[in-house]
Amino acid sequence: MTTKTTEDAFPPETVEPAGLDFCDEAGNFLQSGFWGAFKARFGWVPYPFKVRWKGEAAGPLLVLVRSLGPGISFAYVPWGPQGPGLPAPGESAGGLLSSLAAALRPFLPRSAAFIRFDPPWSSAIGPPLIKAPSDIQAPDTVLIDLSSAAEGILARMNPKWRYNIRLALRKGVAVRRAGEEELPAFYSLFQETAKRDGIAIHSLDYYRTLFAQGRDYPGGAGRPRPELRLYLAEHGGEAVAAIITLFRGAEGVYLYGASSDRKRNLMASYALQWQAMTDAGASGCRTYDLFGIPPSADPNHPMAGLYRFKTGFGGRIVHRPGSWDYPCRPLGAYLFRTAEKIRKLLRDRKKRPH
């Protein structure tokens, strides 16, 4: 990807509405037409655009709009914008996103109190945008390079992780790809996980709809199609762990994971991830995104165990700037941010060490 300074890159030359299928050219699934169509089934309204930066071909941008109440809404840009002409690491991108937000405003509902960006870069943001009280997408993650053979991927892992993968198989853990009709088995484990870790989850219908959307989504000719996969790890005929992944073009993504309170010593989650990585590489994915870790190895973080688990697979740790807001209606934006701070405080108090 070529880069320019932000001074050269903004404002965008043109912003115009597009068909949702145009967003299937996006490099990540959160900017795809598939994701826009899926979120439309849960109260979001997708607004697809063609954005042309100076000297570059037009690229896709997906904006999702959701109502917050009568007469007020907000717009959200997950992992966008992408493409050439965007800031290099270390450059402040507040001006770029501000200019993009100003160009988008005429096409968005007048009720939009703010536009929230979750940029996919490692660049800083800063004024005139305001850091959101809470992030929608996890800013930090681990990317596993799938370009080498299995032996190379294993060699980059923590030796204990290689041992745990082999231990699970020696102890009789069987990992298989399951059909979407087996989602209730996943969801039962997910409910156990949510109770154990103090996290919120969607209804079973949400995950069923996700699979149905991936199965039925037409996509565009020559554009990557999403493939949702459910993997179950079983021991003695009992499901002890499960994960949901998405393979799309060059990206493989670990979306959701669940495990039983029983038989945790069998290390089934390690075997699950290894199977998913292996299958992702065989499907043409070049990376496998473990999709979210705490920002650092702080042992006091309530999700410190998640950090250890995911970083042990030997991938590249990525730090993104998180969610940033461009106020369109300052009073409405301020009131929502205040409510969001209160909700975050209450939610954090419920979280338990993981």
FIDODO-636306 format. One record per residue (C-alpha): y negated, z, x negated; residue number from 1; residue in three letters. Coordinates in Angstrom, 2 decimals. Layout:
FIDODO-636306
R / Y / Z / X / NUM / ALA
...
end
This chain:
FIDODO-636306
R / 0.00 / 0.00 / 0.00 / 1 / MET
R / -3.41 / -0.94 / -1.40 / 2 / THR
R / -6.18 / 1.63 / -1.25 / 3 / THR
R / -9.93 / 1.54 / -1.23 / 4 / LYS
R / -12.53 / 4.23 / -1.36 / 5 / THR
R / -13.45 / 5.56 / 2.05 / 6 / THR
R / -16.95 / 4.15 / 1.55 / 7 / GLU
R / -15.41 / 0.66 / 1.37 / 8 / ASP
R / -12.88 / 1.28 / 4.14 / 9 / ALA
R / -15.06 / 2.31 / 7.08 / 10 / PHE
R / -16.17 / 1.60 / 9.69 / 11 / PRO
R / -13.37 / -0.57 / 11.09 / 12 / PRO
R / -14.45 / -4.15 / 11.63 / 13 / GLU
R / -12.87 / -4.40 / 15.07 / 14 / THR
R / -11.09 / -2.14 / 17.55 / 15 / VAL
R / -9.59 / -3.78 / 20.62 / 16 / GLU
R / -6.97 / -2.86 / 23.21 / 17 / PRO
R / -3.49 / -4.25 / 22.66 / 18 / ALA
R / -0.13 / -4.37 / 24.37 / 19 / GLY
R / 2.14 / -1.40 / 23.79 / 20 / LEU
R / 4.71 / -3.60 / 22.06 / 21 / ASP
R / 2.16 / -4.38 / 19.32 / 22 / PHE
R / 2.50 / -0.77 / 18.19 / 23 / CYS
R / 6.16 / -1.43 / 17.37 / 24 / ASP
R / 4.81 / -2.92 / 14.13 / 25 / GLU
R / 3.90 / 0.62 / 13.06 / 26 / ALA
R / 5.77 / 2.05 / 10.10 / 27 / GLY
R / 6.50 / 5.41 / 11.74 / 28 / ASN
R / 8.01 / 6.21 / 15.10 / 29 / PHE
R / 5.13 / 8.43 / 16.27 / 30 / LEU
R / 2.84 / 5.38 / 16.22 / 31 / GLN
R / 5.37 / 3.06 / 17.86 / 32 / SER
R / 5.33 / 1.55 / 21.31 / 33 / GLY
R / 8.67 / 3.26 / 21.87 / 34 / PHE
R / 7.07 / 6.68 / 21.40 / 35 / TRP
R / 4.14 / 5.77 / 23.63 / 36 / GLY
R / 6.52 / 4.68 / 26.41 / 37 / ALA
R / 8.56 / 7.87 / 26.00 / 38 / PHE
R / 5.56 / 10.20 / 26.13 / 39 / LYS
R / 4.27 / 8.33 / 29.19 / 40 / ALA
R / 7.24 / 9.82 / 31.05 / 41 / ARG
R / 5.94 / 13.33 / 30.38 / 42 / PHE
R / 2.32 / 13.19 / 31.41 / 43 / GLY
R / 0.71 / 11.32 / 28.50 / 44 / TRP
R / -1.09 / 7.99 / 28.90 / 45 / VAL
R / -0.65 / 5.62 / 25.93 / 46 / PRO
R / -3.62 / 3.57 / 24.72 / 47 / TYR
R / -2.48 / 0.96 / 22.18 / 48 / PRO
R / -5.04 / -0.74 / 19.94 / 49 / PHE
R / -5.43 / -3.38 / 17.28 / 50 / LYS
R / -7.60 / -2.02 / 14.47 / 51 / VAL
R / -8.92 / -4.29 / 11.75 / 52 / ARG
R / -10.28 / -2.67 / 8.60 / 53 / TRP
R / -12.57 / -4.63 / 6.31 / 54 / LYS
R / -10.76 / -7.50 / 4.66 / 55 / GLY
R / -7.38 / -6.63 / 6.18 / 56 / GLU
R / -5.16 / -7.94 / 8.98 / 57 / ALA
R / -5.25 / -6.08 / 12.29 / 58 / ALA
R / -2.80 / -3.21 / 12.50 / 59 / GLY
R / -1.52 / -1.04 / 15.37 / 60 / PRO
R / -2.93 / 2.30 / 16.45 / 61 / LEU
R / -1.40 / 4.40 / 19.23 / 62 / LEU
R / -3.62 / 6.92 / 21.01 / 63 / VAL
R / -2.10 / 9.28 / 23.58 / 64 / LEU
R / -4.29 / 10.84 / 26.27 / 65 / VAL
R / -3.37 / 13.92 / 28.28 / 66 / ARG
R / -5.17 / 15.73 / 31.07 / 67 / SER
R / -6.17 / 19.33 / 30.46 / 68 / LEU
R / -7.36 / 19.91 / 34.02 / 69 / GLY
R / -9.65 / 18.36 / 36.62 / 70 / PRO
R / -12.21 / 16.17 / 34.86 / 71 / GLY
R / -11.15 / 16.98 / 31.29 / 72 / ILE
R / -8.61 / 15.48 / 28.91 / 73 / SER
R / -8.04 / 14.96 / 25.20 / 74 / PHE
R / -6.90 / 12.04 / 23.04 / 75 / ALA
R / -4.32 / 12.39 / 20.30 / 76 / TYR
R / -3.48 / 10.11 / 17.37 / 77 / VAL
R / -0.10 / 11.12 / 15.90 / 78 / PRO
R / 0.36 / 10.09 / 12.25 / 79 / TRP
R / -2.40 / 7.52 / 12.38 / 80 / GLY
R / -4.16 / 5.46 / 11.35 / 81 / PRO
R / -1.85 / 3.76 / 8.88 / 82 / GLN
R / -2.11 / 0.68 / 6.73 / 83 / GLY
R / -4.17 / -0.73 / 3.88 / 84 / PRO
R / -7.77 / 0.18 / 3.30 / 85 / GLY
R / -7.15 / 3.89 / 3.90 / 86 / LEU
R / -8.00 / 6.76 / 1.55 / 87 / PRO
R / -6.23 / 7.43 / -1.70 / 88 / ALA
R / -4.87 / 10.94 / -2.36 / 89 / PRO
R / -7.69 / 13.33 / -3.10 / 90 / GLY
R / -10.36 / 11.37 / -1.22 / 91 / GLU
R / -12.09 / 12.99 / 1.73 / 92 / SER
R / -11.40 / 11.01 / 4.90 / 93 / ALA
R / -13.67 / 12.78 / 7.39 / 94 / GLY
R / -16.11 / 9.88 / 7.49 / 95 / GLY
R / -13.37 / 7.33 / 8.01 / 96 / LEU
R / -11.84 / 9.17 / 10.96 / 97 / LEU
R / -15.26 / 9.86 / 12.43 / 98 / SER
R / -16.11 / 6.15 / 12.37 / 99 / SER
R / -12.76 / 5.28 / 13.92 / 100 / LEU
R / -13.25 / 7.89 / 16.65 / 101 / ALA
R / -16.68 / 6.49 / 17.47 / 102 / ALA
R / -15.20 / 2.99 / 17.76 / 103 / ALA
R / -12.39 / 4.25 / 20.03 / 104 / LEU
R / -14.58 / 6.26 / 22.43 / 105 / ARG
R / -15.73 / 3.34 / 24.64 / 106 / PRO
R / -12.08 / 2.49 / 25.38 / 107 / PHE
R / -10.94 / 6.03 / 26.21 / 108 / LEU
R / -11.53 / 8.02 / 29.42 / 109 / PRO
R / -14.97 / 9.60 / 29.75 / 110 / ARG
R / -13.14 / 12.86 / 30.44 / 111 / SER
R / -11.86 / 13.05 / 26.83 / 112 / ALA
R / -13.35 / 16.22 / 25.31 / 113 / ALA
R / -12.14 / 15.44 / 21.79 / 114 / PHE
R / -9.94 / 13.11 / 19.76 / 115 / ILE
R / -7.32 / 14.89 / 17.67 / 116 / ARG
R / -6.00 / 13.14 / 14.57 / 117 / PHE
R / -2.79 / 13.95 / 12.69 / 118 / ASP
R / -3.29 / 11.69 / 9.64 / 119 / PRO
R / -0.16 / 10.69 / 7.71 / 120 / PRO
R / -1.87 / 10.85 / 4.30 / 121 / TRP
R / -2.21 / 13.58 / 1.71 / 122 / SER
R / -6.00 / 13.20 / 1.64 / 123 / SER
R / -8.44 / 15.94 / 2.59 / 124 / ALA
R / -10.37 / 15.48 / 5.83 / 125 / ILE
R / -13.48 / 17.65 / 6.13 / 126 / GLY
R / -16.76 / 17.13 / 8.04 / 127 / PRO
R / -17.76 / 15.91 / 10.48 / 128 / PRO
R / -14.28 / 16.59 / 11.87 / 129 / LEU
R / -13.18 / 20.17 / 12.65 / 130 / ILE
R / -9.81 / 21.64 / 11.72 / 131 / LYS
R / -7.75 / 22.26 / 14.86 / 132 / ALA
R / -6.66 / 25.86 / 15.56 / 133 / PRO
R / -3.02 / 24.74 / 15.50 / 134 / SER
R / -1.20 / 21.66 / 14.26 / 135 / ASP
R / 0.72 / 19.45 / 16.66 / 136 / ILE
R / 2.93 / 17.85 / 14.01 / 137 / GLN
R / 4.10 / 19.95 / 11.08 / 138 / ALA
R / 1.84 / 18.94 / 8.17 / 139 / PRO
R / 4.46 / 19.69 / 5.51 / 140 / ASP
R / 7.86 / 18.10 / 5.18 / 141 / THR
R / 10.62 / 17.00 / 2.80 / 142 / VAL
R / 11.48 / 13.32 / 2.29 / 143 / LEU
R / 14.91 / 12.45 / 0.93 / 144 / ILE
R / 15.07 / 9.22 / -1.07 / 145 / ASP
R / 18.07 / 7.23 / 0.19 / 146 / LEU
R / 17.67 / 4.30 / -2.20 / 147 / SER
R / 20.32 / 5.56 / -4.62 / 148 / SER
R / 24.06 / 5.93 / -4.10 / 149 / ALA
R / 25.53 / 9.07 / -2.56 / 150 / ALA
R / 26.24 / 10.52 / -5.99 / 151 / GLU
R / 22.56 / 10.26 / -6.89 / 152 / GLY
R / 21.43 / 11.95 / -3.68 / 153 / ILE
R / 23.90 / 14.78 / -4.24 / 154 / LEU
R / 22.84 / 15.14 / -7.87 / 155 / ALA
R / 19.24 / 15.88 / -6.83 / 156 / ARG
R / 20.33 / 18.71 / -4.52 / 157 / MET
R / 20.43 / 22.36 / -5.40 / 158 / ASN
R / 24.00 / 22.95 / -6.73 / 159 / PRO
R / 24.53 / 25.58 / -4.00 / 160 / LYS
R / 23.77 / 22.95 / -1.35 / 161 / TRP
R / 26.41 / 20.59 / -2.77 / 162 / ARG
R / 28.84 / 23.50 / -2.75 / 163 / TYR
R / 28.00 / 24.36 / 0.86 / 164 / ASN
R / 28.59 / 20.79 / 2.01 / 165 / ILE
R / 32.03 / 20.78 / 0.42 / 166 / ARG
R / 32.75 / 24.31 / 1.63 / 167 / LEU
R / 32.13 / 23.32 / 5.24 / 168 / ALA
R / 34.60 / 20.46 / 4.95 / 169 / LEU
R / 37.20 / 22.63 / 3.19 / 170 / ARG
R / 36.89 / 25.25 / 5.93 / 171 / LYS
R / 37.76 / 22.67 / 8.56 / 172 / GLY
R / 34.31 / 21.80 / 9.92 / 173 / VAL
R / 34.48 / 18.33 / 11.47 / 174 / ALA
R / 31.24 / 16.35 / 11.92 / 175 / VAL
R / 31.17 / 13.49 / 14.38 / 176 / ARG
R / 28.65 / 11.32 / 16.12 / 177 / ARG
R / 28.63 / 12.27 / 19.79 / 178 / ALA
R / 27.54 / 10.35 / 22.87 / 179 / GLY
R / 24.46 / 11.27 / 24.83 / 180 / GLU
R / 26.71 / 12.56 / 27.60 / 181 / GLU
R / 27.42 / 15.48 / 25.24 / 182 / GLU
R / 23.78 / 16.56 / 25.11 / 183 / LEU
R / 24.59 / 19.68 / 27.19 / 184 / PRO
R / 26.71 / 20.93 / 24.26 / 185 / ALA
R / 23.72 / 20.44 / 21.95 / 186 / PHE
R / 21.40 / 22.11 / 24.43 / 187 / TYR
R / 23.60 / 25.17 / 24.78 / 188 / SER
R / 23.41 / 25.64 / 21.00 / 189 / LEU
R / 19.68 / 24.91 / 21.07 / 190 / PHE
R / 19.11 / 27.69 / 23.59 / 191 / GLN
R / 20.94 / 30.10 / 21.26 / 192 / GLU
R / 18.75 / 28.94 / 18.38 / 193 / THR
R / 15.54 / 29.32 / 20.39 / 194 / ALA
R / 16.45 / 32.86 / 21.41 / 195 / LYS
R / 17.44 / 33.82 / 17.86 / 196 / ARG
R / 14.33 / 32.36 / 16.19 / 197 / ASP
R / 11.73 / 32.95 / 18.89 / 198 / GLY
R / 10.82 / 29.28 / 19.35 / 199 / ILE
R / 10.00 / 27.22 / 22.44 / 200 / ALA
R / 12.09 / 24.22 / 23.44 / 201 / ILE
R / 11.89 / 21.51 / 26.10 / 202 / HIS
R / 14.19 / 21.20 / 29.09 / 203 / SER
R / 17.50 / 19.38 / 28.78 / 204 / LEU
R / 15.95 / 16.51 / 30.74 / 205 / ASP
R / 13.46 / 15.92 / 27.91 / 206 / TYR
R / 16.24 / 15.17 / 25.41 / 207 / TYR
R / 18.20 / 13.12 / 27.92 / 208 / ARG
R / 15.09 / 11.03 / 28.57 / 209 / THR
R / 14.54 / 10.59 / 24.84 / 210 / LEU
R / 18.01 / 9.09 / 24.42 / 211 / PHE
R / 17.62 / 6.93 / 27.52 / 212 / ALA
R / 14.28 / 5.63 / 26.24 / 213 / GLN
R / 15.81 / 4.75 / 22.89 / 214 / GLY
R / 18.74 / 3.01 / 24.56 / 215 / ARG
R / 16.71 / 1.02 / 27.08 / 216 / ASP
R / 13.49 / 0.30 / 25.19 / 217 / TYR
R / 13.18 / -3.50 / 24.81 / 218 / PRO
R / 11.03 / -3.53 / 21.67 / 219 / GLY
R / 9.50 / -6.63 / 20.16 / 220 / GLY
R / 11.20 / -9.50 / 18.39 / 221 / ALA
R / 11.72 / -8.76 / 14.72 / 222 / GLY
R / 10.35 / -5.24 / 15.06 / 223 / ARG
R / 12.37 / -2.11 / 14.29 / 224 / PRO
R / 14.21 / -0.57 / 17.22 / 225 / ARG
R / 14.77 / 3.18 / 17.49 / 226 / PRO
R / 18.31 / 4.52 / 17.45 / 227 / GLU
R / 18.79 / 8.11 / 18.63 / 228 / LEU
R / 21.90 / 9.84 / 17.34 / 229 / ARG
R / 23.54 / 13.13 / 18.26 / 230 / LEU
R / 25.83 / 14.73 / 15.69 / 231 / TYR
R / 28.11 / 17.66 / 16.49 / 232 / LEU
R / 29.82 / 19.94 / 13.97 / 233 / ALA
R / 32.97 / 21.50 / 15.36 / 234 / GLU
R / 35.48 / 24.05 / 14.14 / 235 / HIS
R / 38.70 / 24.76 / 15.96 / 236 / GLY
R / 37.49 / 22.67 / 18.89 / 237 / GLY
R / 34.27 / 24.72 / 19.22 / 238 / GLU
R / 30.82 / 23.18 / 18.70 / 239 / ALA
R / 29.08 / 25.36 / 16.09 / 240 / VAL
R / 26.05 / 23.23 / 15.18 / 241 / ALA
R / 24.32 / 20.01 / 16.23 / 242 / ALA
R / 21.40 / 17.80 / 15.27 / 243 / ILE
R / 19.47 / 14.92 / 16.82 / 244 / ILE
R / 18.22 / 12.19 / 14.50 / 245 / THR
R / 16.27 / 8.98 / 14.87 / 246 / LEU
R / 16.86 / 5.90 / 12.73 / 247 / PHE
R / 14.17 / 3.22 / 12.92 / 248 / ARG
R / 13.69 / 0.52 / 10.33 / 249 / GLY
R / 13.22 / 2.13 / 6.95 / 250 / ALA
R / 12.85 / 5.68 / 8.29 / 251 / GLU
R / 15.47 / 8.20 / 9.23 / 252 / GLY
R / 14.17 / 11.38 / 10.85 / 253 / VAL
R / 15.80 / 14.71 / 11.61 / 254 / TYR
R / 14.23 / 15.64 / 14.94 / 255 / LEU
R / 16.05 / 18.71 / 16.30 / 256 / TYR
R / 18.71 / 21.09 / 15.06 / 257 / GLY
R / 20.73 / 23.84 / 16.68 / 258 / ALA
R / 23.44 / 26.24 / 15.59 / 259 / SER
R / 25.64 / 28.90 / 17.10 / 260 / SER
R / 25.34 / 32.61 / 16.44 / 261 / ASP
R / 29.04 / 32.44 / 15.58 / 262 / ARG
R / 30.77 / 31.08 / 12.46 / 263 / LYS
R / 27.53 / 30.76 / 10.53 / 264 / ARG
R / 29.47 / 31.36 / 7.31 / 265 / ASN
R / 31.06 / 27.90 / 7.69 / 266 / LEU
R / 27.83 / 26.16 / 6.56 / 267 / MET
R / 28.15 / 23.52 / 9.27 / 268 / ALA
R / 24.44 / 22.66 / 9.16 / 269 / SER
R / 24.81 / 21.45 / 5.57 / 270 / TYR
R / 27.64 / 19.11 / 6.49 / 271 / ALA
R / 25.64 / 17.80 / 9.46 / 272 / LEU
R / 22.64 / 16.90 / 7.33 / 273 / GLN
R / 24.79 / 15.22 / 4.71 / 274 / TRP
R / 26.50 / 13.08 / 7.35 / 275 / GLN
R / 23.14 / 12.09 / 8.83 / 276 / ALA
R / 21.72 / 11.17 / 5.40 / 277 / MET
R / 24.80 / 9.09 / 4.61 / 278 / THR
R / 24.62 / 7.26 / 7.93 / 279 / ASP
R / 20.86 / 6.74 / 7.64 / 280 / ALA
R / 21.30 / 5.03 / 4.28 / 281 / GLY
R / 24.11 / 2.87 / 5.68 / 282 / ALA
R / 21.79 / 1.86 / 8.56 / 283 / SER
R / 19.14 / 0.57 / 6.16 / 284 / GLY
R / 16.84 / 3.62 / 6.11 / 285 / CYS
R / 15.12 / 4.15 / 2.76 / 286 / ARG
R / 14.02 / 7.73 / 3.47 / 287 / THR
R / 15.28 / 10.65 / 5.52 / 288 / TYR
R / 12.53 / 12.93 / 6.79 / 289 / ASP
R / 13.60 / 16.55 / 7.31 / 290 / LEU
R / 10.51 / 16.79 / 9.54 / 291 / PHE
R / 8.75 / 20.03 / 8.98 / 292 / GLY
R / 8.69 / 23.01 / 6.63 / 293 / ILE
R / 6.34 / 25.97 / 6.12 / 294 / PRO
R / 3.44 / 25.17 / 3.75 / 295 / PRO
R / 4.87 / 27.11 / 0.82 / 296 / SER
R / 7.84 / 29.16 / -0.40 / 297 / ALA
R / 6.25 / 32.40 / 0.84 / 298 / ASP
R / 9.22 / 34.75 / 1.48 / 299 / PRO
R / 7.19 / 36.59 / 4.13 / 300 / ASN
R / 6.67 / 33.49 / 6.27 / 301 / HIS
R / 8.62 / 33.79 / 9.56 / 302 / PRO
R / 10.27 / 30.44 / 8.81 / 303 / MET
R / 10.95 / 31.08 / 5.12 / 304 / ALA
R / 14.64 / 30.37 / 5.63 / 305 / GLY
R / 13.80 / 26.91 / 6.96 / 306 / LEU
R / 11.80 / 26.20 / 3.80 / 307 / TYR
R / 14.73 / 27.17 / 1.58 / 308 / ARG
R / 17.22 / 25.19 / 3.64 / 309 / PHE
R / 15.29 / 21.92 / 3.70 / 310 / LYS
R / 13.89 / 21.96 / 0.17 / 311 / THR
R / 17.37 / 22.66 / -1.21 / 312 / GLY
R / 18.38 / 19.09 / -0.39 / 313 / PHE
R / 16.28 / 17.90 / -3.31 / 314 / GLY
R / 13.70 / 15.70 / -1.61 / 315 / GLY
R / 10.01 / 15.16 / -2.25 / 316 / ARG
R / 7.76 / 17.77 / -0.66 / 317 / ILE
R / 4.83 / 16.22 / 1.21 / 318 / VAL
R / 1.69 / 18.08 / 2.30 / 319 / HIS
R / -0.47 / 16.44 / 4.98 / 320 / ARG
R / -3.83 / 17.77 / 6.22 / 321 / PRO
R / -2.65 / 18.68 / 9.72 / 322 / GLY
R / -4.59 / 18.23 / 12.96 / 323 / SER
R / -8.35 / 17.58 / 12.96 / 324 / TRP
R / -10.68 / 17.16 / 15.93 / 325 / ASP
R / -13.57 / 14.83 / 16.62 / 326 / TYR
R / -15.59 / 16.38 / 19.50 / 327 / PRO
R / -16.64 / 13.95 / 22.22 / 328 / CYS
R / -17.83 / 16.57 / 24.72 / 329 / ARG
R / -18.72 / 19.59 / 22.56 / 330 / PRO
R / -18.59 / 22.25 / 25.30 / 331 / LEU
R / -15.21 / 21.12 / 26.62 / 332 / GLY
R / -13.86 / 20.88 / 23.08 / 333 / ALA
R / -15.13 / 24.38 / 22.26 / 334 / TYR
R / -13.55 / 25.93 / 25.37 / 335 / LEU
R / -10.20 / 24.31 / 24.70 / 336 / PHE
R / -10.23 / 25.35 / 21.04 / 337 / ARG
R / -10.96 / 28.93 / 22.05 / 338 / THR
R / -8.02 / 28.97 / 24.47 / 339 / ALA
R / -5.84 / 27.34 / 21.82 / 340 / GLU
R / -6.66 / 30.06 / 19.29 / 341 / LYS
R / -5.59 / 32.73 / 21.77 / 342 / ILE
R / -2.33 / 30.91 / 22.56 / 343 / ARG
R / -1.57 / 30.50 / 18.86 / 344 / LYS
R / -2.14 / 34.20 / 18.23 / 345 / LEU
R / 0.25 / 35.16 / 21.04 / 346 / LEU
R / 2.84 / 32.59 / 19.93 / 347 / ARG
R / 2.78 / 33.75 / 16.31 / 348 / ASP
R / 3.41 / 37.32 / 17.39 / 349 / ARG
R / 6.61 / 36.22 / 19.10 / 350 / LYS
R / 8.04 / 34.42 / 16.10 / 351 / LYS
R / 10.81 / 36.15 / 14.22 / 352 / ARG
R / 11.88 / 35.80 / 10.59 / 353 / PRO
R / 14.16 / 32.74 / 10.28 / 354 / HIS
end
